[in-house]
Protein backbone atom coordinates (compact mmCIF):
# COMPACT_ATOMS: atom_id res chain seq x y z
CA UNK A 1 0.00 0.00 0.00
CA UNK A 2 2.91 2.34 0.74
CA UNK A 3 4.33 1.88 -2.77
CA UNK A 4 0.93 2.44 -4.31
CA UNK A 5 0.48 5.66 -2.33
CA UNK A 6 3.91 6.90 -3.37
CA UNK A 7 3.29 6.24 -7.06
CA UNK A 8 -0.20 7.73 -7.02
CA UNK A 9 1.03 10.99 -5.50
CA UNK A 10 4.39 11.20 -7.27
CA UNK A 11 3.25 13.25 -10.25
CA UNK A 12 0.83 15.61 -8.53
CA UNK A 13 3.25 16.31 -5.67
CA UNK A 14 6.42 16.59 -7.79
CA UNK A 15 7.78 20.14 -7.59
CA UNK A 16 10.12 22.28 -9.64
CA UNK A 17 12.63 22.13 -6.78
CA UNK A 18 12.62 18.32 -6.87
CA UNK A 19 13.00 18.37 -10.64
CA UNK A 20 15.96 20.75 -10.39
CA UNK A 21 17.58 18.46 -7.82
CA UNK A 22 17.07 15.38 -10.00
CA UNK A 23 18.45 17.17 -13.06
CA UNK A 24 21.55 18.28 -11.16
CA UNK A 25 22.09 14.77 -9.82
CA UNK A 26 21.74 13.18 -13.24
CA UNK A 27 24.13 15.65 -14.84
CA UNK A 28 26.71 15.10 -12.07
CA UNK A 29 26.39 11.32 -12.44
CA UNK A 30 26.85 11.63 -16.18
CA UNK A 31 29.99 13.70 -15.67
CA UNK A 32 31.46 10.93 -13.52
CA UNK A 33 31.57 8.79 -16.65
CA UNK A 34 34.57 10.89 -17.69
CA UNK A 35 36.50 10.76 -14.41
CA UNK A 36 38.64 7.70 -15.09
CA UNK A 37 40.02 6.28 -18.29
CA UNK A 38 38.24 3.00 -17.52
CA UNK A 39 34.83 4.66 -17.17
CA UNK A 40 35.43 6.72 -20.31
CA UNK A 41 36.36 3.62 -22.30
CA UNK A 42 33.25 1.88 -20.95
CA UNK A 43 31.03 4.72 -22.12
CA UNK A 44 32.67 4.87 -25.53
CA UNK A 45 32.30 1.12 -25.85
CA UNK A 46 28.59 1.31 -24.99
CA UNK A 47 28.14 4.04 -27.61
CA UNK A 48 29.87 1.91 -30.22
CA UNK A 49 28.15 -1.38 -29.29
CA UNK A 50 24.72 0.25 -29.38
CA UNK A 51 25.46 2.14 -32.59
CA UNK A 52 24.68 5.48 -30.93
CA UNK A 53 25.65 8.83 -32.45
CA UNK A 54 29.00 10.30 -31.43
CA UNK A 55 27.25 13.18 -29.67
CA UNK A 56 24.98 10.84 -27.69
CA UNK A 57 26.15 12.15 -24.31
CA UNK A 58 25.59 15.77 -25.31
CA UNK A 59 22.12 14.94 -26.62
CA UNK A 60 21.18 13.08 -23.44
CA UNK A 61 22.35 15.96 -21.28
CA UNK A 62 20.24 18.33 -23.35
CA UNK A 63 17.17 16.12 -22.85
CA UNK A 64 17.72 16.28 -19.09
CA UNK A 65 18.21 20.06 -19.17
CA UNK A 66 15.13 20.65 -21.35
CA UNK A 67 12.56 18.45 -19.59
CA UNK A 68 9.83 20.46 -17.88
CA UNK A 69 7.79 19.92 -14.76
CA UNK A 70 4.63 19.56 -16.84
CA UNK A 71 6.27 16.83 -18.94
CA UNK A 72 7.33 14.91 -15.82
CA UNK A 73 3.85 15.15 -14.35
CA UNK A 74 2.30 13.98 -17.63
CA UNK A 75 4.70 11.02 -17.86
CA UNK A 76 4.03 10.09 -14.24
CA UNK A 77 0.28 10.15 -14.85
CA UNK A 78 0.68 7.99 -17.95
CA UNK A 79 3.20 5.40 -16.71
CA UNK A 80 3.15 5.28 -12.90
CA UNK A 81 0.02 3.23 -12.42
CA UNK A 82 0.59 1.00 -9.38
CA UNK A 83 -2.42 -1.14 -10.30
CA UNK A 84 -0.48 -2.32 -13.37
CA UNK A 85 2.79 -2.96 -11.51
CA UNK A 86 4.31 -6.02 -9.97
CA UNK A 87 6.33 -5.34 -6.84
CA UNK A 88 9.23 -7.67 -6.14
CA UNK A 89 10.34 -7.94 -2.53
CA UNK A 90 13.54 -9.85 -1.91
CA UNK A 91 14.49 -11.14 1.50
CA UNK A 92 13.86 -13.69 4.18
CA UNK A 93 10.34 -14.94 3.43
CA UNK A 94 10.12 -16.88 6.68
CA UNK A 95 10.34 -13.74 8.79
CA UNK A 96 8.97 -11.10 6.42
CA UNK A 97 6.13 -12.72 4.43
CA UNK A 98 3.58 -12.31 7.19
CA UNK A 99 4.12 -8.54 6.97
CA UNK A 100 2.94 -8.59 3.35
CA UNK A 101 -0.64 -9.88 3.35
CA UNK A 102 -1.82 -11.09 -0.02
CA UNK A 103 1.71 -11.44 -1.39
CA UNK A 104 2.53 -14.41 -3.59
CA UNK A 105 5.67 -16.22 -2.52
CA UNK A 106 8.01 -17.57 -5.18
CA UNK A 107 10.92 -19.75 -4.16
Secondary structure, 3 states (H helix, E strand, C coil): CHHHHHHHHHHHHCCHHHHHHHHHHHHHHHHHHHCCHHHHHHHHHHHHHCCCCCCHHHHHHHHHHHCCHHHHHHHHHHHCCHHHCCCCCCCCHHHHHHHCCCCCCCC
